[in-house]
């Protein structure tokens, strides 16, 4: 077994301004929901019993829509 550390050369290019804009868009959705009555939050439980709110789902939709990916929360 080699004692040399693992080295990965993975080229990554990130448009930081786009990431910040996306985070702002998602946070606007989240705060728009959390600044309403608690009943509008629509909290349900995921399979592992952790909470999933309307804000979670809608922010996920904003992020996944912008990135072209889909990941269930």
MOKAQUI-V576188 format. One line per field, one symbol per residue. psi: psi as a letter, one per 40 degrees, with the letter a starting at -180 (. if undefined). Layout:
psi = ???
This chain:
psi = hieiiihhghhhhhgddddddddddddddddddeeaiddedghihideeiihidddddddddddddeeihhh.
